[in-house]
């Protein structure tokens, strides 16, 4: 991505940090370049890009940290902070995805957010729960994360060398969920 294109993409994100219509976000995503598999290796901090999805703000409300790609076959798709603040992998297959899809208001409830810190340690895992593959998505071959136990694919596009826009394709969700990943520097 050229510096001018990266500046324009970052400007668009800045102007839409509080939200964008799904069609606007899709048009922006479609204009971004593909991501090579090797570009995803590392730990990434995550944040949502609101588009009216029932999942908007949900991950952040539960203390989502991001994702970690050790290699193409060793991916931790969901990192949450533990009691010390350190990022820990969680097994997404143990999350109630049918509740997230069908009853998002319940998932957003303050009661569940209060219970989450006690439940979260039961979901920690050291085993990878996703893989990284090159896939054709919306007409572009790009890096995509395929969850092992769930009908979810996250496809990525470059905003800059250390910032990608992800589009989560979850079976049963009427529109994609958008999120940003910024590479963590050691």
For each residue, the residues with C-beta under 8 A, 3 or more apart:
1: 5 6 9 32 33 158 159 160 161
2: 5 6
3: 6 7
4: 7 8
5: 1 2 8 9
6: 1 2 3 9 10 159 160
7: 3 4 10 11
8: 4 5 11 12
9: 1 5 6 12 13 28 32 159 160
10: 6 7 13 14 159 160 163
11: 7 8 14 15
12: 8 9 15 16 28
13: 9 10 16 17 49 159 165 180
14: 10 11 17
15: 11 12
16: 12 13 19 20 24 25 28 49
17: 13 14 49
18: 50
19: 16 49 50 51 52 56
20: 16 24 25 28 49 50 51
21: 24 25 51 52
22: 25 26 51 52 53 175 176
23: 26 27
24: 16 20 21 27 28
25: 16 20 21 22 28 29 49 51 178
26: 22 23 29 30 138 176
27: 23 24 30 31
28: 9 12 16 20 24 25 31 32 165
29: 25 26 32 138 157 165 167 178
30: 26 27 138 139 140
31: 27 28
32: 1 9 28 29 157 158 159 165
33: 1 157 158
34: 140 141 142 143 157 158
35: 39 40 142 143 156 157 158 164
36: 39 143
37: 40 72 132 133 134 143
38: 41
39: 35 36 143 158 161 164
40: 35 37 44 69 132 143 145 156 164
41: 38 69 70 71
42: 68 69 183 184
43: 66 67 68 69 79 87 183 184
44: 40 66 67 68 69 164 181 182 183 184
45: 65 66 181 182 184
46: 59 64 65 66 67 79 179 180 181
47: 60 179 180 182
48: 55 56 57 58 59 60 177 178 179 180
49: 13 16 17 19 20 25 165 178 179 180
50: 18 19 20 53 56 57
51: 19 20 21 22 25 56 175 176 177 178
52: 19 21 22 56 175
53: 22 50 56 173 175 176 177 178
54: 58 100 101 104 173
55: 48 58 59 100 104 168 173 177
56: 19 48 50 51 52 53 177
57: 48 50 60 61 108
58: 48 54 55 61 62 100 104 107 108
59: 46 48 55 62 64 78 179
60: 47 48 57 63 64
61: 57 58 108 113
62: 58 59 80 113 116 120
63: 60 80 81 116 117 120
64: 46 59 60 78 79 80
65: 45 46 79 80 81 87
66: 43 44 45 46 79 87 181 184
67: 43 44 46 75 76 77 78 79 145 181
68: 42 43 44 75 76 79 87 89
69: 40 41 42 43 44 72 74 75 76 132 145
70: 41 74 75 76 128
71: 41 74 132
72: 37 69 75 131 132 133
73: 128 131 132
74: 69 70 71 128
75: 67 68 69 70 72 128 129 130 131 132 145
76: 67 68 69 70 79 89 128 129 130
77: 67 92 129 130 145 147 154
78: 59 64 67 89 90 92 95 129
79: 43 46 64 65 66 67 68 76 87 88 89 90
80: 62 63 64 65 87 88 90 120
81: 63 65 85 86 87 88
82: 85 86 87 88 120 121 124
83: 117
84:
85: 81 82
86: 81 82
87: 43 65 66 68 79 80 81 82
88: 79 80 81 82 124
89: 68 76 78 79 124 125 126 129
90: 78 79 80 94 95 120 123 124 125
91: 94 95 123 124 125 127 129 149
92: 77 78 95 97 129 130 147 149 150 152
93: 129 147 148 149 150
94: 90 91 122 123
95: 78 90 91 92 100 123
96: 99 100 107
97: 92 100 101 150 170
98: 101 102
99: 96 102 103 106 107
100: 54 55 58 95 96 97 103 104 107
101: 54 97 98 104 170 172 173
102: 98 99
103: 99 100 106 107
104: 54 55 58 100 101 107 108
105: 108 109
106: 99 103 109 112
107: 58 96 99 100 103 104 112
108: 57 58 61 104 105 112
109: 105 106 112 113
110: 113 114
111: 114 115
112: 106 107 108 109 115 116
113: 61 62 109 110 116
114: 110 111 117
115: 111 112 118 119
116: 62 63 112 113 119 120
117: 63 83 114 120
118: 115 121
119: 115 116 122 123
120: 62 63 80 82 90 116 117 123 124
121: 82 118 124
122: 94 119
123: 90 91 94 95 119 120
124: 82 88 89 90 91 120 121
125: 89 90 91 129
126: 89
127: 91
128: 70 73 74 75 76 131 148
129: 75 76 77 78 89 91 92 93 125 147 148 149
130: 75 76 77 92 145 146 147 148
131: 72 73 75 128 145 146 148
132: 37 40 69 71 72 73 75 143 144 145 146
133: 37 72 143 144 145 146
134: 37 141 142 143 144
135: 141 142 144 146 153 155
136: 139 140 141
137: 140 141 142 144 153 155 167 169
138: 26 29 30 155 167
139: 30 136
140: 30 34 136 137 157
141: 34 134 135 136 137
142: 34 35 134 135 137 155 156 157
143: 34 35 36 37 39 40 132 133 134 155 156
144: 132 133 134 135 137 153 154 155 156
145: 40 67 69 75 77 130 131 132 133 153 154 156
146: 130 131 132 133 135 152 153
147: 77 92 93 129 130 150 151 152 153
148: 93 128 129 130 131
149: 91 92 93 129
150: 92 93 97 147 170
151: 147 170 171 172
152: 92 146 147 168 169 170 171
153: 135 137 144 145 146 147 168 169
154: 77 144 145 166 167 168 169
155: 135 137 138 142 143 144 166 167 169
156: 35 40 142 143 144 145 164 165 166 167 181
157: 29 32 33 34 35 140 142 164 165 167
158: 1 32 33 34 35 39 161 163 164
159: 1 6 9 10 13 32 163 164 165 180
160: 1 6 9 10 163
161: 1 39 158 183
162: 182 183 185
163: 10 158 159 160 180 181 182 183
164: 35 39 40 44 156 157 158 159 180 181
165: 13 28 29 32 49 156 157 159 178 179 180
166: 154 155 156 178 179 180 181
167: 29 137 138 154 155 156 157 176 177 178
168: 55 152 153 154 173 176 177 178 179
169: 137 152 153 154 155 173 176
170: 97 101 150 151 152 173 177
171: 151 152
172: 101 151
173: 53 54 55 101 168 169 170 176 177
174:
175: 22 51 52 53
176: 22 26 51 53 167 168 169 173
177: 48 51 53 55 56 167 168 170 173
178: 25 29 48 49 51 53 165 166 167 168
179: 46 47 48 49 59 165 166 168
180: 13 46 47 48 49 159 163 164 165 166
181: 44 45 46 66 67 156 163 164 166
182: 44 45 47 162 163
183: 42 43 44 161 162 163
184: 42 43 44 45 66
185: 162
186:
